[in-house]
Amino acid sequence: MILGLFTQDTTNFQGRYYHLTDARNEPKPVQRPHPPICIGGSGEKRTLRTAARYAQHWNFLGGRPEDFARKRDILHQHCADLGRDPKEILLSSHVIFTGDPQASAEEAAALGEVGVELAIVYLRPPLDPAVLEPLANALLKI
């Protein structure tokens, strides 16, 4: 349904919960053929299977590197079951900034060692711009 809205003039869809008849989505995204579909989460049966089927980007919502590696392996198995190359899916993870730039950089590095290609650093409120430079410097050193 989303891909149809992104790529076609009109979209028809009859699903269990949604029905579209000659639906339009304007303006269309500038990315061609469409923006990457990102699916975030770690549910082994539904979320990871859906990511294997449709996503160009899967985001692990944060956690230990060994947890990411286990979920990544499950995602890859779902890809194999569908005949899809798992290399088509960008792998990312949240890194939650706890106030220690070095600890966050080390967490990002540890996730990178088990296959995370993109770390998304999450800053908890209250937001303070003063943390950005030390955090950036710590990340540059890894």
N, C-alpha and C positions, 0 to 999 in steps of 0.2 A: 504494500500500500504506500509506504513512504517513498520507495524508489519510484513508483509510478507518479506520485505527486511532484517529485524532484525532476523527472525526466520527460513526462508526457504533457501534452496540452490539456487533456482531460483524463481522469482516472475513474474506472469503475472497479468496485471491490465488494464482494459479498463474503463476509467472514462471520464467525460466531458472534462477535460483539460489535463489529463495525460494518456499516454498509455505506458505500459511496456510489453515487450515480452522477456521472459527468462532473466530478469534482475538479476544481481548478486550484492551483497553488501559484500565485504570482506575487512578486517576481520570483523567477527561478533562481536557484543558487548559482553563483558564478563559477564554482568548481565543476569540471567536466570529467567524467559523466555525471557525478553528483558528489556532495560532501561525503567524507568518510563516515561510515556508520560505526559508532563507538558503543560498545556494550560494556557496562561496568557491573561487577559483582562476582560472586564466587560459588553460586549454587551449582552443584555438580551435575544435576540431571537436566535442569531447564536452562539456566542462564548460560552455562558453558556450552551446552549443545546449541543454543540459539546463536551464541557468538561464533561457534564453529561454522554454522550455516550461513550467517549473514554479515558478520562484522568484518571491517577492515582494521579495527582497533579494539583490543580488549584491555580493560582497566581493572586491575586488582585493587581493591579498596584499602589496601594497607595491611601490614602484618609482617610476620617473620619471613625471612628468605626461604626457609624450608616449607612454609605454608604456600608461598607463591609457587615454588617449584612443583609441589604436589598438584596444585590447581592447574598449572601450565601443562603438566603431563596429562591430566584429564582432558583439558582443552585439545591437546594434540591427538589424543585417542578419539575424541569426537570428530576431529578433522579427518583422521584416517578412516573412520567408519563412513564418512560422507564422501571420501575420495577427494578431499581438499588439501592443498599444500598449506601447512600451518605457517609457513614463512610469509604468506599473504597477509597475516594478521600482526599488526604492531602490538607489542606487549608493553604495558605501562603499569605503574603502581603509584599510589599515594605514599608520600613520605610526610609524616605529621611532624611539623616543627614544634619542638617542646621548649624552645628557648636556648638550646645549646647548638650553635652552628656546626661545631665539629661532630657532634653525635648525629646530627641529621645528614651530614656529608658521608659519614661512615655507614649509616643505614642505606643511603642511596647506592654507595659503592657495593655493599653486600648484596643488595638486590640486583645490581648490574652483573655481579658474578654468577647469578643463577638465571640470567636471561632477560631481565628487565631492560628494555631499550629506551624508555622514557620515564623519568621520575617526575611526578607532579607534586611539588612541595605545597602542602596545605598549611596555611598560617591561621591559627586560631584567634578569634577575637579576644581581647581588643587588639586591633591591628596597630602596629607601630612601625612606620617606615624606617626607623633606625635599625631594625633587625636585618634589613635587606642587604646592605653592604657586607657585614660580617658573614652572613649566610652565603652570599655569592662568592666571597673570597674562599670560604671553606670548600664550597663545591668545586671551585676552579682547581683546587689542590688535589682532588681525588683522581 
